[in-house]
Amino acid sequence: MIIFGGMGDLAMRKLLPALYMAHLHGNLPPATRIISTGRQSFDRAAYLNFVEEHSRSFISGGNFTEEAWRGFLQLLEFVRVDVQQDDLSALAAASRAGAERVFYLSTAPSLFTTICEKLAAAGLVDSQARVVLEKPLGSDLASAVEINEAVGKYFAESQIYRIDHYLGKETVQNLMVLRFGNSILEPLWRAPNISSVQITVAEEVGVGSRAGFYDGTGAMRDMVQNHLLQLLCIVAMEPPASLAPDAVRDEKLKVLRSLRRFNLATIARDTVRGQYIRGASGNQEVPGYLEEKNVPPDSSTETFVALRTYVDTWRWSKVPFYLRTGKRMERRSSKIVVEFANPPFPLFPETTGGVANRLVIELQPEEAIKLQVMAKQPGSGMNMQQVALNLDLHSAFTERRAEAYERLLIDVVRGRLTHFMRRDELEAAWEWADPIIDGWATLAEKPRPYAAGTMGPAESFALLARDGFSWVA
């Protein structure tokens, strides 16, 4: 595995710890080598010291052993490469002839073309090679197509792994089993049995050191176009013919192509942009977005998005899908909420206006699946109360649960494409997102302010209240 950007934050916090865990549990092939590249003038000893200092702390104590760590460090090497100036002859010299090579491009997308060109020129690309593309994959449809065309000159589509770490989460993958492996749920998974779907990815942190990147990106490009749309696809897709990668991805593509397109009127009515202002998070006062380092004082970049959309198919006719994501929110929480329609006749008046049944799929901070049903309260009378049938995945399965990056990196090594985006998926997502971003620019409205430590602007609550729904906390 050859990591471009191997000295970067992602490599230190996520990639190397994930590879260590794969090594610890015997999931890396024999004779694996991990080569990091960077512009630093490091020899191997200096690089290993850097890894000790910047990556080791991201491995939880229960998984760390000195023996396994020393064995993992034996797999690591460093090759100095400035991809904008150097050819890759030094990297070619360090790579074994005939080896299966995985190239992980943890760099700015603007470097993808250059890296792929130089890899091919150095003779490092063959039929066994695979390339992993880290997001963001473009800033709009045109740039995404440009990246896909450039990478596609050197790698076949079956060799390209567009990574979205949300697709590596155990609960997200479990959603497929929940939907298609249970005869109780599948007949109900449609209109009019389902009245609405909510998908929330809330972050407690602000932009931090990513402000320079984030201000040119915003929540729509950073989260909605990829993470939230992928979750929506898994909720809304039809049963695939098999679990073959293209069978699954064909069905996700159909969902993306069925998403209702926005115009200026629906953008103004059905989307909410927000930007956090000074507030309190974790019992501490925190600055607003415009006060963050490297953020222009007049920035109109959104740090929050909420919207209502529809999947225009028979299964989902007239069922609203509500998407919400933001930074500096009250708590870190990612969840999918499937709200079922109430019984057609209100036999129990106490539940009038209430929600009888919800399926809540929690992705983080804890992974759990809860089915909320109505039960009779103890005592005389027929008063009802909502209770949860709770599947705690951590207690139900005692074996170790791999983190998302570890699971996806193992998939790359083993050549499994199911949980990676195909080119037409990526481009279909941008085709849906671009008109929203362009519409915001045309409307030229400032993002709605919301205090750090809250769950977003008041307008996002009104978005659901108009339809008789409310966000599930």
Secondary structure, DSSP 8 states (H G I E B T S, - for coil): -EEETTTSHHIIIIIHHHHHHHHHTT-S-TT--EEEEESS---HHHHHHHHHHHTGGGS-GGG--HHHHHHHHTTEEEEE--TTT--SHHHHHHS-TT---EEEE-S-GGGHHHHHHHHHHTT---TT-EEEE-S---SSHHHHHHHHHHHHTTS-GGGEEE--GGGGSHHHHHHHHHHHS-TTTGGGSSTTTEEEEEEEEE-SS--GGGHHHHTTTHHIIIIIIIIIHHHHHHHH----SSSSHHHHHHHHHHHHHHB----HHHHHHHEEEEEEESEEETTEEE--GGGSTT--TT----SEEEEEEEB-STTTTT-EEEEEEESSBSS-EEEEEEEE---SS-SSGGGTTS---EEEEEEESS-EEEEEEEEE-SSSS--EEEEEEEEEHHHH--S----HHHHHHHHHHTT--TTSB-HHHHHHHHHHHHHHHHHHHHHT---EEEETTBSS-HHHHHHHHTTT-----
